[in-house]
Each structure stands twice: as structure tokens, then as C-alpha cells.
């Protein structure tokens, strides 16, 4: 079943808390770009050791660089949510 991105945004991704979390993730990426650890198009993600959604921060000790496949390979249910 194809993923309905518009519905997902309307019911989850567009919520104020999720918008704030996305802004924090983007800030973490920019921080490591300034340090020269990641570059646009390099196939790497900035990973939070403890996720922001579970109380993690953007402190340097909580950030690491991993491949996209490693960072996005969580088991998902039929609604594309992490299981």
C-alpha cells in the first residue's frame, strides 16, 4: 500500500512539536557541516544517540555521523511507523 504523505503531514508531521523536532535535527546537521564532518550529498545522516523525541539534545556528545541506510533501517508497521 503506498504511503499517503499528505495525510501523514496533516496528522503527524505538521504538528507543532514535530516541527520543533525537525528544526532541532536540521540545526544538528548544520552544526556538523560547519565542523566539516558531513557534506551535502555525501550519503550520511546526523544521528542522535538518544533521539530528540525521547529527551535527547543537540549537544555534541549526543551526535554522530552514520550512513543513511544504517540510520533509517528501523522496522516499520503497516502505517510506516517505527514498530
HTML snippet that shows the backbone in 3Dmol.js (N, CA, C, O; Angstrom):
<script src="https://3Dmol.org/build/3Dmol-min.js"></script>
<div id="view" style="width:600px;height:400px;position:relative"></div>
<script>
const pdb = `
ATOM      1  N   UNK A   1       0.845  -1.177   0.000  1.00  0.00           N
ATOM      2  CA  UNK A   1       0.000   0.000   0.000  1.00  0.00           C
ATOM      3  C   UNK A   1       0.894   1.245   0.000  1.00  0.00           C
ATOM      4  O   UNK A   1       1.767   1.370   0.859  1.00  0.00           O
ATOM      5  N   UNK A   2       0.693   2.157  -0.939  1.00  0.00           N
ATOM      6  CA  UNK A   2       1.545   3.345  -0.991  1.00  0.00           C
ATOM      7  C   UNK A   2       1.311   4.265   0.215  1.00  0.00           C
ATOM      8  O   UNK A   2       0.219   4.319   0.780  1.00  0.00           O
ATOM      9  N   UNK A   3       2.347   4.964   0.575  1.00  0.00           N
ATOM     10  CA  UNK A   3       2.302   5.852   1.733  1.00  0.00           C
ATOM     11  C   UNK A   3       1.606   7.157   1.354  1.00  0.00           C
ATOM     12  O   UNK A   3       1.910   7.740   0.314  1.00  0.00           O
ATOM     13  N   UNK A   4       0.678   7.617   2.186  1.00  0.00           N
ATOM     14  CA  UNK A   4      -0.057   8.856   1.943  1.00  0.00           C
ATOM     15  C   UNK A   4       0.637   9.995   2.697  1.00  0.00           C
ATOM     16  O   UNK A   4       0.348  10.238   3.868  1.00  0.00           O
ATOM     17  N   UNK A   5       1.549  10.686   2.018  1.00  0.00           N
ATOM     18  CA  UNK A   5       2.356  11.710   2.659  1.00  0.00           C
ATOM     19  C   UNK A   5       1.534  12.917   3.101  1.00  0.00           C
ATOM     20  O   UNK A   5       1.825  13.505   4.142  1.00  0.00           O
ATOM     21  N   UNK A   6       0.526  13.292   2.342  1.00  0.00           N
ATOM     22  CA  UNK A   6      -0.303  14.436   2.724  1.00  0.00           C
ATOM     23  C   UNK A   6      -1.035  14.160   4.029  1.00  0.00           C
ATOM     24  O   UNK A   6      -1.095  15.020   4.908  1.00  0.00           O
ATOM     25  N   UNK A   7      -1.584  12.971   4.149  1.00  0.00           N
ATOM     26  CA  UNK A   7      -2.292  12.609   5.387  1.00  0.00           C
ATOM     27  C   UNK A   7      -1.309  12.522   6.555  1.00  0.00           C
ATOM     28  O   UNK A   7      -1.608  12.970   7.662  1.00  0.00           O
ATOM     29  N   UNK A   8      -0.164  11.958   6.306  1.00  0.00           N
ATOM     30  CA  UNK A   8       0.850  11.836   7.353  1.00  0.00           C
ATOM     31  C   UNK A   8       1.261  13.217   7.858  1.00  0.00           C
ATOM     32  O   UNK A   8       1.405  13.420   9.063  1.00  0.00           O
ATOM     33  N   UNK A   9       1.451  14.165   6.942  1.00  0.00           N
ATOM     34  CA  UNK A   9       1.816  15.520   7.349  1.00  0.00           C
ATOM     35  C   UNK A   9       0.683  16.171   8.127  1.00  0.00           C
ATOM     36  O   UNK A   9       0.921  16.814   9.149  1.00  0.00           O
ATOM     37  N   UNK A  10      -0.544  16.011   7.652  1.00  0.00           N
ATOM     38  CA  UNK A  10      -1.693  16.644   8.305  1.00  0.00           C
ATOM     39  C   UNK A  10      -1.907  16.123   9.726  1.00  0.00           C
ATOM     40  O   UNK A  10      -2.307  16.873  10.616  1.00  0.00           O
ATOM     41  N   UNK A  11      -1.638  14.835   9.930  1.00  0.00           N
ATOM     42  CA  UNK A  11      -1.940  14.247  11.234  1.00  0.00           C
ATOM     43  C   UNK A  11      -0.735  14.091  12.147  1.00  0.00           C
ATOM     44  O   UNK A  11      -0.905  13.874  13.346  1.00  0.00           O
ATOM     45  N   UNK A  12       0.477  14.195  11.617  1.00  0.00           N
ATOM     46  CA  UNK A  12       1.638  13.985  12.478  1.00  0.00           C
ATOM     47  C   UNK A  12       2.769  14.973  12.201  1.00  0.00           C
ATOM     48  O   UNK A  12       3.144  15.740  13.087  1.00  0.00           O
ATOM     49  N   UNK A  13       3.315  14.967  10.991  1.00  0.00           N
ATOM     50  CA  UNK A  13       4.492  15.766  10.685  1.00  0.00           C
ATOM     51  C   UNK A  13       4.257  17.272  10.810  1.00  0.00           C
ATOM     52  O   UNK A  13       5.201  18.026  11.043  1.00  0.00           O
ATOM     53  N   UNK A  14       3.017  17.711  10.659  1.00  0.00           N
ATOM     54  CA  UNK A  14       2.721  19.132  10.718  1.00  0.00           C
ATOM     55  C   UNK A  14       2.400  19.650  12.109  1.00  0.00           C
ATOM     56  O   UNK A  14       2.134  20.840  12.278  1.00  0.00           O
ATOM     57  N   UNK A  15       2.421  18.783  13.101  1.00  0.00           N
ATOM     58  CA  UNK A  15       2.138  19.212  14.475  1.00  0.00           C
ATOM     59  C   UNK A  15       3.276  20.088  14.992  1.00  0.00           C
ATOM     60  O   UNK A  15       4.435  19.888  14.630  1.00  0.00           O
ATOM     61  N   UNK A  16       2.938  21.063  15.845  1.00  0.00           N
ATOM     62  CA  UNK A  16       3.972  21.979  16.346  1.00  0.00           C
ATOM     63  C   UNK A  16       5.157  21.277  17.003  1.00  0.00           C
ATOM     64  O   UNK A  16       6.299  21.692  16.805  1.00  0.00           O
ATOM     65  N   UNK A  17       4.915  20.239  17.770  1.00  0.00           N
ATOM     66  CA  UNK A  17       6.026  19.534  18.425  1.00  0.00           C
ATOM     67  C   UNK A  17       6.944  18.894  17.389  1.00  0.00           C
ATOM     68  O   UNK A  17       8.163  18.900  17.561  1.00  0.00           O
ATOM     69  N   UNK A  18       6.380  18.344  16.318  1.00  0.00           N
ATOM     70  CA  UNK A  18       7.196  17.711  15.282  1.00  0.00           C
ATOM     71  C   UNK A  18       7.962  18.750  14.471  1.00  0.00           C
ATOM     72  O   UNK A  18       9.087  18.496  14.039  1.00  0.00           O
ATOM     73  N   UNK A  19       7.361  19.914  14.262  1.00  0.00           N
ATOM     74  CA  UNK A  19       8.060  20.992  13.560  1.00  0.00           C
ATOM     75  C   UNK A  19       9.282  21.432  14.368  1.00  0.00           C
ATOM     76  O   UNK A  19      10.343  21.690  13.799  1.00  0.00           O
ATOM     77  N   UNK A  20       9.135  21.518  15.697  1.00  0.00           N
ATOM     78  CA  UNK A  20      10.258  21.889  16.556  1.00  0.00           C
ATOM     79  C   UNK A  20      11.342  20.818  16.518  1.00  0.00           C
ATOM     80  O   UNK A  20      12.530  21.136  16.462  1.00  0.00           O
ATOM     81  N   UNK A  21      10.935  19.549  16.548  1.00  0.00           N
ATOM     82  CA  UNK A  21      11.914  18.467  16.496  1.00  0.00           C
ATOM     83  C   UNK A  21      12.689  18.487  15.182  1.00  0.00           C
ATOM     84  O   UNK A  21      13.901  18.268  15.167  1.00  0.00           O
ATOM     85  N   UNK A  22      11.983  18.751  14.071  1.00  0.00           N
ATOM     86  CA  UNK A  22      12.653  18.806  12.766  1.00  0.00           C
ATOM     87  C   UNK A  22      13.649  19.962  12.735  1.00  0.00           C
ATOM     88  O   UNK A  22      14.739  19.824  12.180  1.00  0.00           O
ATOM     89  N   UNK A  23      13.282  21.103  13.328  1.00  0.00           N
ATOM     90  CA  UNK A  23      14.188  22.245  13.385  1.00  0.00           C
ATOM     91  C   UNK A  23      15.447  21.887  14.182  1.00  0.00           C
ATOM     92  O   UNK A  23      16.546  22.303  13.817  1.00  0.00           O
ATOM     93  N   UNK A  24      15.293  21.119  15.266  1.00  0.00           N
ATOM     94  CA  UNK A  24      16.445  20.682  16.062  1.00  0.00           C
ATOM     95  C   UNK A  24      17.339  19.736  15.256  1.00  0.00           C
ATOM     96  O   UNK A  24      18.565  19.834  15.317  1.00  0.00           O
ATOM     97  N   UNK A  25      16.722  18.821  14.502  1.00  0.00           N
ATOM     98  CA  UNK A  25      17.509  17.897  13.679  1.00  0.00           C
ATOM     99  C   UNK A  25      18.284  18.663  12.602  1.00  0.00           C
ATOM    100  O   UNK A  25      19.450  18.363  12.344  1.00  0.00           O
ATOM    101  N   UNK A  26      17.639  19.646  11.980  1.00  0.00           N
ATOM    102  CA  UNK A  26      18.308  20.453  10.957  1.00  0.00           C
ATOM    103  C   UNK A  26      19.461  21.253  11.561  1.00  0.00           C
ATOM    104  O   UNK A  26      20.508  21.407  10.932  1.00  0.00           O
ATOM    105  N   UNK A  27      19.270  21.762  12.779  1.00  0.00           N
ATOM    106  CA  UNK A  27      20.329  22.519  13.457  1.00  0.00           C
ATOM    107  C   UNK A  27      21.524  21.614  13.738  1.00  0.00           C
ATOM    108  O   UNK A  27      22.671  22.045  13.613  1.00  0.00           O
ATOM    109  N   UNK A  28      21.267  20.371  14.115  1.00  0.00           N
ATOM    110  CA  UNK A  28      22.355  19.422  14.370  1.00  0.00           C
ATOM    111  C   UNK A  28      23.141  19.168  13.089  1.00  0.00           C
ATOM    112  O   UNK A  28      24.371  19.120  13.112  1.00  0.00           O
ATOM    113  N   UNK A  29      22.444  19.008  11.989  1.00  0.00           N
ATOM    114  CA  UNK A  29      23.127  18.776  10.703  1.00  0.00           C
ATOM    115  C   UNK A  29      23.998  19.977  10.343  1.00  0.00           C
ATOM    116  O   UNK A  29      25.151  19.814   9.945  1.00  0.00           O
ATOM    117  N   UNK A  30      23.447  21.178  10.483  1.00  0.00           N
ATOM    118  CA  UNK A  30      24.229  22.392  10.165  1.00  0.00           C
ATOM    119  C   UNK A  30      25.469  22.492  11.044  1.00  0.00           C
ATOM    120  O   UNK A  30      26.531  22.909  10.583  1.00  0.00           O
ATOM    121  N   UNK A  31      25.331  22.109  12.308  1.00  0.00           N
ATOM    122  CA  UNK A  31      26.466  22.172  13.234  1.00  0.00           C
ATOM    123  C   UNK A  31      27.604  21.266  12.753  1.00  0.00           C
ATOM    124  O   UNK A  31      28.764  21.678  12.734  1.00  0.00           O
ATOM    125  N   UNK A  32      27.267  20.034  12.367  1.00  0.00           N
ATOM    126  CA  UNK A  32      28.311  19.114  11.916  1.00  0.00           C
ATOM    127  C   UNK A  32      28.825  19.477  10.524  1.00  0.00           C
ATOM    128  O   UNK A  32      29.958  19.139  10.183  1.00  0.00           O
ATOM    129  N   UNK A  33      28.014  20.158   9.713  1.00  0.00           N
ATOM    130  CA  UNK A  33      28.505  20.655   8.426  1.00  0.00           C
ATOM    131  C   UNK A  33      29.580  21.715   8.656  1.00  0.00           C
ATOM    132  O   UNK A  33      30.597  21.735   7.963  1.00  0.00           O
ATOM    133  N   UNK A  34      29.350  22.599   9.632  1.00  0.00           N
ATOM    134  CA  UNK A  34      30.342  23.636   9.938  1.00  0.00           C
ATOM    135  C   UNK A  34      31.646  23.028  10.424  1.00  0.00           C
ATOM    136  O   UNK A  34      32.723  23.563  10.159  1.00  0.00           O
ATOM    137  N   UNK A  35      31.551  21.900  11.143  1.00  0.00           N
ATOM    138  CA  UNK A  35      32.747  21.209  11.627  1.00  0.00           C
ATOM    139  C   UNK A  35      33.426  20.415  10.515  1.00  0.00           C
ATOM    140  O   UNK A  35      34.549  19.945  10.699  1.00  0.00           O
ATOM    141  N   UNK A  36      32.766  20.257   9.362  1.00  0.00           N
ATOM    142  CA  UNK A  36      33.326  19.519   8.254  1.00  0.00           C
ATOM    143  C   UNK A  36      33.142  18.010   8.356  1.00  0.00           C
ATOM    144  O   UNK A  36      33.786  17.260   7.623  1.00  0.00           O
ATOM    145  N   UNK A  37      32.272  17.558   9.254  1.00  0.00           N
ATOM    146  CA  UNK A  37      32.057  16.118   9.447  1.00  0.00           C
ATOM    147  C   UNK A  37      31.107  15.534   8.408  1.00  0.00           C
ATOM    148  O   UNK A  37      31.215  14.353   8.079  1.00  0.00           O
ATOM    149  N   UNK A  38      30.174  16.335   7.881  1.00  0.00           N
ATOM    150  CA  UNK A  38      29.241  15.889   6.852  1.00  0.00           C
ATOM    151  C   UNK A  38      29.160  16.956   5.772  1.00  0.00           C
ATOM    152  O   UNK A  38      29.465  18.125   6.008  1.00  0.00           O
ATOM    153  N   UNK A  39      28.743  16.532   4.578  1.00  0.00           N
ATOM    154  CA  UNK A  39      28.586  17.446   3.450  1.00  0.00           C
ATOM    155  C   UNK A  39      27.305  17.088   2.720  1.00  0.00           C
ATOM    156  O   UNK A  39      26.865  15.939   2.756  1.00  0.00           O
ATOM    157  N   UNK A  40      26.717  18.051   2.070  1.00  0.00           N
ATOM    158  CA  UNK A  40      25.510  17.804   1.307  1.00  0.00           C
ATOM    159  C   UNK A  40      25.779  16.770   0.216  1.00  0.00           C
ATOM    160  O   UNK A  40      26.744  16.885  -0.540  1.00  0.00           O
ATOM    161  N   UNK A  41      24.918  15.767   0.145  1.00  0.00           N
ATOM    162  CA  UNK A  41      25.033  14.755  -0.882  1.00  0.00           C
ATOM    163  C   UNK A  41      26.039  13.653  -0.589  1.00  0.00           C
ATOM    164  O   UNK A  41      26.363  12.871  -1.484  1.00  0.00           O
ATOM    165  N   UNK A  42      26.541  13.567   0.633  1.00  0.00           N
ATOM    166  CA  UNK A  42      27.549  12.555   0.943  1.00  0.00           C
ATOM    167  C   UNK A  42      26.967  11.208   1.374  1.00  0.00           C
ATOM    168  O   UNK A  42      27.717  10.266   1.625  1.00  0.00           O
ATOM    169  N   UNK A  43      25.647  11.108   1.462  1.00  0.00           N
ATOM    170  CA  UNK A  43      25.022   9.846   1.838  1.00  0.00           C
ATOM    171  C   UNK A  43      25.083   9.561   3.319  1.00  0.00           C
ATOM    172  O   UNK A  43      24.887   8.420   3.736  1.00  0.00           O
ATOM    173  N   UNK A  44      25.349  10.572   4.125  1.00  0.00           N
ATOM    174  CA  UNK A  44      25.453  10.403   5.575  1.00  0.00           C
ATOM    175  C   UNK A  44      24.320  11.144   6.271  1.00  0.00           C
ATOM    176  O   UNK A  44      23.813  12.147   5.770  1.00  0.00           O
ATOM    177  N   UNK A  45      23.933  10.630   7.439  1.00  0.00           N
ATOM    178  CA  UNK A  45      22.942  11.286   8.292  1.00  0.00           C
ATOM    179  C   UNK A  45      23.594  11.641   9.611  1.00  0.00           C
ATOM    180  O   UNK A  45      24.525  10.970  10.057  1.00  0.00           O
ATOM    181  N   UNK A  46      23.102  12.699  10.233  1.00  0.00           N
ATOM    182  CA  UNK A  46      23.496  13.023  11.593  1.00  0.00           C
ATOM    183  C   UNK A  46      22.494  12.327  12.491  1.00  0.00           C
ATOM    184  O   UNK A  46      21.292  12.580  12.415  1.00  0.00           O
ATOM    185  N   UNK A  47      22.992  11.455  13.334  1.00  0.00           N
ATOM    186  CA  UNK A  47      22.155  10.644  14.201  1.00  0.00           C
ATOM    187  C   UNK A  47      22.291  11.138  15.630  1.00  0.00           C
ATOM    188  O   UNK A  47      23.382  11.493  16.076  1.00  0.00           O
ATOM    189  N   UNK A  48      21.184  11.157  16.333  1.00  0.00           N
ATOM    190  CA  UNK A  48      21.189  11.454  17.759  1.00  0.00           C
ATOM    191  C   UNK A  48      21.250  10.124  18.495  1.00  0.00           C
ATOM    192  O   UNK A  48      20.373   9.279  18.318  1.00  0.00           O
ATOM    193  N   UNK A  49      22.265   9.929  19.311  1.00  0.00           N
ATOM    194  CA  UNK A  49      22.405   8.689  20.061  1.00  0.00           C
ATOM    195  C   UNK A  49      21.140   8.457  20.888  1.00  0.00           C
ATOM    196  O   UNK A  49      20.579   7.361  20.884  1.00  0.00           O
ATOM    197  N   UNK A  50      20.700   9.488  21.592  1.00  0.00           N
ATOM    198  CA  UNK A  50      19.402   9.450  22.267  1.00  0.00           C
ATOM    199  C   UNK A  50      18.484  10.367  21.461  1.00  0.00           C
ATOM    200  O   UNK A  50      18.726  11.572  21.409  1.00  0.00           O
ATOM    201  N   UNK A  51      17.439   9.832  20.834  1.00  0.00           N
ATOM    202  CA  UNK A  51      16.589  10.631  19.949  1.00  0.00           C
ATOM    203  C   UNK A  51      15.971  11.846  20.641  1.00  0.00           C
ATOM    204  O   UNK A  51      15.668  11.809  21.833  1.00  0.00           O
ATOM    205  N   UNK A  52      15.794  12.907  19.884  1.00  0.00           N
ATOM    206  CA  UNK A  52      15.164  14.118  20.400  1.00  0.00           C
ATOM    207  C   UNK A  52      13.776  13.795  20.934  1.00  0.00           C
ATOM    208  O   UNK A  52      13.370  14.322  21.970  1.00  0.00           O
ATOM    209  N   UNK A  53      13.048  12.934  20.235  1.00  0.00           N
ATOM    210  CA  UNK A  53      11.690  12.580  20.649  1.00  0.00           C
ATOM    211  C   UNK A  53      11.667  11.852  21.995  1.00  0.00           C
ATOM    212  O   UNK A  53      10.622  11.760  22.639  1.00  0.00           O
ATOM    213  N   UNK A  54      12.826  11.336  22.413  1.00  0.00           N
ATOM    214  CA  UNK A  54      12.897  10.632  23.697  1.00  0.00           C
ATOM    215  C   UNK A  54      13.764  11.386  24.693  1.00  0.00           C
ATOM    216  O   UNK A  54      14.360  10.785  25.587  1.00  0.00           O
ATOM    217  N   UNK A  55      13.833  12.692  24.539  1.00  0.00           N
ATOM    218  CA  UNK A  55      14.533  13.527  25.504  1.00  0.00           C
ATOM    219  C   UNK A  55      15.979  13.836  25.182  1.00  0.00           C
ATOM    220  O   UNK A  55      16.674  14.432  26.004  1.00  0.00           O
ATOM    221  N   UNK A  56      16.453  13.448  24.009  1.00  0.00           N
ATOM    222  CA  UNK A  56      17.825  13.742  23.617  1.00  0.00           C
ATOM    223  C   UNK A  56      18.021  15.215  23.298  1.00  0.00           C
ATOM    224  O   UNK A  56      17.055  15.964  23.149  1.00  0.00           O
ATOM    225  N   UNK A  57      19.269  15.618  23.197  1.00  0.00           N
ATOM    226  CA  UNK A  57      19.591  17.018  22.919  1.00  0.00           C
ATOM    227  C   UNK A  57      20.482  17.111  21.687  1.00  0.00           C
ATOM    228  O   UNK A  57      20.840  16.100  21.082  1.00  0.00           O
ATOM    229  N   UNK A  58      20.834  18.343  21.328  1.00  0.00           N
ATOM    230  CA  UNK A  58      21.763  18.583  20.229  1.00  0.00           C
ATOM    231  C   UNK A  58      23.183  18.792  20.735  1.00  0.00           C
ATOM    232  O   UNK A  58      24.032  19.291  19.996  1.00  0.00           O
ATOM    233  N   UNK A  59      23.451  18.424  21.966  1.00  0.00           N
ATOM    234  CA  UNK A  59      24.806  18.553  22.491  1.00  0.00           C
ATOM    235  C   UNK A  59      25.744  17.673  21.673  1.00  0.00           C
ATOM    236  O   UNK A  59      25.340  16.624  21.171  1.00  0.00           O
ATOM    237  N   UNK A  60      26.967  18.094  21.545  1.00  0.00           N
ATOM    238  CA  UNK A  60      27.940  17.401  20.696  1.00  0.00           C
ATOM    239  C   UNK A  60      28.082  15.923  21.069  1.00  0.00           C
ATOM    240  O   UNK A  60      28.268  15.084  20.187  1.00  0.00           O
ATOM    241  N   UNK A  61      28.001  15.599  22.329  1.00  0.00           N
ATOM    242  CA  UNK A  61      28.157  14.222  22.772  1.00  0.00           C
ATOM    243  C   UNK A  61      27.011  13.309  22.361  1.00  0.00           C
ATOM    244  O   UNK A  61      27.141  12.086  22.422  1.00  0.00           O
ATOM    245  N   UNK A  62      25.891  13.889  21.945  1.00  0.00           N
ATOM    246  CA  UNK A  62      24.729  13.096  21.549  1.00  0.00           C
ATOM    247  C   UNK A  62      24.639  12.941  20.030  1.00  0.00           C
ATOM    248  O   UNK A  62      23.720  12.290  19.534  1.00  0.00           O
ATOM    249  N   UNK A  63      25.567  13.520  19.295  1.00  0.00           N
ATOM    250  CA  UNK A  63      25.516  13.486  17.835  1.00  0.00           C
ATOM    251  C   UNK A  63      26.584  12.559  17.274  1.00  0.00           C
ATOM    252  O   UNK A  63      27.693  12.481  17.803  1.00  0.00           O
ATOM    253  N   UNK A  64      26.242  11.859  16.200  1.00  0.00           N
ATOM    254  CA  UNK A  64      27.192  11.022  15.497  1.00  0.00           C
ATOM    255  C   UNK A  64      26.815  10.979  14.021  1.00  0.00           C
ATOM    256  O   UNK A  64      25.664  11.221  13.658  1.00  0.00           O
ATOM    257  N   UNK A  65      27.785  10.674  13.182  1.00  0.00           N
ATOM    258  CA  UNK A  65      27.565  10.582  11.744  1.00  0.00           C
ATOM    259  C   UNK A  65      27.478   9.103  11.372  1.00  0.00           C
ATOM    260  O   UNK A  65      28.372   8.318  11.687  1.00  0.00           O
ATOM    261  N   UNK A  66      26.383   8.735  10.694  1.00  0.00           N
ATOM    262  CA  UNK A  66      26.189   7.349  10.260  1.00  0.00           C
ATOM    263  C   UNK A  66      25.674   7.356   8.826  1.00  0.00           C
ATOM    264  O   UNK A  66      25.232   8.390   8.324  1.00  0.00           O
ATOM    265  N   UNK A  67      25.731   6.204   8.173  1.00  0.00           N
ATOM    266  CA  UNK A  67      25.208   6.118   6.809  1.00  0.00           C
ATOM    267  C   UNK A  67      23.684   6.225   6.841  1.00  0.00           C
ATOM    268  O   UNK A  67      23.051   5.904   7.847  1.00  0.00           O
ATOM    269  N   UNK A  68      23.108   6.676   5.737  1.00  0.00           N
ATOM    270  CA  UNK A  68      21.647   6.799   5.670  1.00  0.00           C
ATOM    271  C   UNK A  68      20.974   5.460   5.889  1.00  0.00           C
ATOM    272  O   UNK A  68      19.968   5.375   6.593  1.00  0.00           O
ATOM    273  N   UNK A  69      21.524   4.406   5.288  1.00  0.00           N
ATOM    274  CA  UNK A  69      20.883   3.100   5.413  1.00  0.00           C
ATOM    275  C   UNK A  69      20.889   2.623   6.860  1.00  0.00           C
ATOM    276  O   UNK A  69      19.920   2.008   7.304  1.00  0.00           O
ATOM    277  N   UNK A  70      21.947   2.887   7.597  1.00  0.00           N
ATOM    278  CA  UNK A  70      22.007   2.473   8.999  1.00  0.00           C
ATOM    279  C   UNK A  70      21.052   3.295   9.862  1.00  0.00           C
ATOM    280  O   UNK A  70      20.450   2.770  10.799  1.00  0.00           O
ATOM    281  N   UNK A  71      20.913   4.571   9.547  1.00  0.00           N
ATOM    282  CA  UNK A  71      20.078   5.445  10.369  1.00  0.00           C
ATOM    283  C   UNK A  71      18.584   5.263  10.087  1.00  0.00           C
ATOM    284  O   UNK A  71      17.756   5.571  10.944  1.00  0.00           O
ATOM    285  N   UNK A  72      18.239   4.777   8.922  1.00  0.00           N
ATOM    286  CA  UNK A  72      16.820   4.698   8.558  1.00  0.00           C
ATOM    287  C   UNK A  72      16.318   3.265   8.458  1.00  0.00           C
ATOM    288  O   UNK A  72      15.258   3.029   7.878  1.00  0.00           O
ATOM    289  N   UNK A  73      17.042   2.318   8.999  1.00  0.00           N
ATOM    290  CA  UNK A  73      16.665   0.919   8.845  1.00  0.00           C
ATOM    291  C   UNK A  73      15.928   0.369  10.063  1.00  0.00           C
ATOM    292  O   UNK A  73      16.274  -0.696  10.573  1.00  0.00           O
ATOM    293  N   UNK A  74      14.920   1.090  10.525  1.00  0.00           N
ATOM    294  CA  UNK A  74      14.107   0.624  11.635  1.00  0.00           C
ATOM    295  C   UNK A  74      12.941  -0.189  11.098  1.00  0.00           C
ATOM    296  O   UNK A  74      12.405   0.107  10.031  1.00  0.00           O
ATOM    297  N   UNK A  75      12.556  -1.202  11.834  1.00  0.00           N
ATOM    298  CA  UNK A  75      11.402  -1.989  11.452  1.00  0.00           C
ATOM    299  C   UNK A  75      10.158  -1.103  11.533  1.00  0.00           C
ATOM    300  O   UNK A  75       9.977  -0.370  12.505  1.00  0.00           O
ATOM    301  N   UNK A  76       9.313  -1.172  10.522  1.00  0.00           N
ATOM    302  CA  UNK A  76       8.114  -0.330  10.468  1.00  0.00           C
ATOM    303  C   UNK A  76       6.866  -1.185  10.382  1.00  0.00           C
ATOM    304  O   UNK A  76       6.902  -2.311   9.885  1.00  0.00           O
ATOM    305  N   UNK A  77       5.742  -0.631  10.879  1.00  0.00           N
ATOM    306  CA  UNK A  77       4.471  -1.352  10.773  1.00  0.00           C
ATOM    307  C   UNK A  77       3.777  -0.955   9.479  1.00  0.00           C
ATOM    308  O   UNK A  77       4.347  -0.232   8.661  1.00  0.00           O
ATOM    309  N   UNK A  78       2.544  -1.427   9.288  1.00  0.00           N
ATOM    310  CA  UNK A  78       1.842  -1.168   8.019  1.00  0.00           C
ATOM    311  C   UNK A  78       1.513   0.289   7.794  1.00  0.00           C
ATOM    312  O   UNK A  78       1.174   0.677   6.676  1.00  0.00           O
ATOM    313  N   UNK A  79       1.606   1.119   8.845  1.00  0.00           N
ATOM    314  CA  UNK A  79       1.337   2.559   8.711  1.00  0.00           C
ATOM    315  C   UNK A  79       2.630   3.366   8.598  1.00  0.00           C
ATOM    316  O   UNK A  79       2.613   4.591   8.717  1.00  0.00           O
ATOM    317  N   UNK A  80       3.746   2.680   8.369  1.00  0.00           N
ATOM    318  CA  UNK A  80       5.065   3.284   8.192  1.00  0.00           C
ATOM    319  C   UNK A  80       5.603   3.900   9.484  1.00  0.00           C
ATOM    320  O   UNK A  80       6.512   4.729   9.440  1.00  0.00           O
ATOM    321  N   UNK A  81       5.056   3.506  10.620  1.00  0.00           N
ATOM    322  CA  UNK A  81       5.562   3.968  11.911  1.00  0.00           C
ATOM    323  C   UNK A  81       6.571   2.947  12.424  1.00  0.00           C
ATOM    324  O   UNK A  81       6.496   1.760  12.106  1.00  0.00           O
ATOM    325  N   UNK A  82       7.515   3.435  13.225  1.00  0.00           N
ATOM    326  CA  UNK A  82       8.502   2.513  13.783  1.00  0.00           C
ATOM    327  C   UNK A  82       7.807   1.540  14.724  1.00  0.00           C
ATOM    328  O   UNK A  82       7.017   1.939  15.580  1.00  0.00           O
ATOM    329  N   UNK A  83       8.110   0.267  14.555  1.00  0.00           N
ATOM    330  CA  UNK A  83       7.477  -0.771  15.369  1.00  0.00           C
ATOM    331  C   UNK A  83       8.209  -0.959  16.669  1.00  0.00           C
ATOM    332  O   UNK A  83       7.816  -1.794  17.484  1.00  0.00           O
TER     333      UNK A  83
END
`;
const viewer = $3Dmol.createViewer("view");
viewer.addModel(pdb, "pdb");
viewer.setStyle({}, {cartoon: {color: "spectrum"}});
viewer.zoomTo();
viewer.render();
</script>
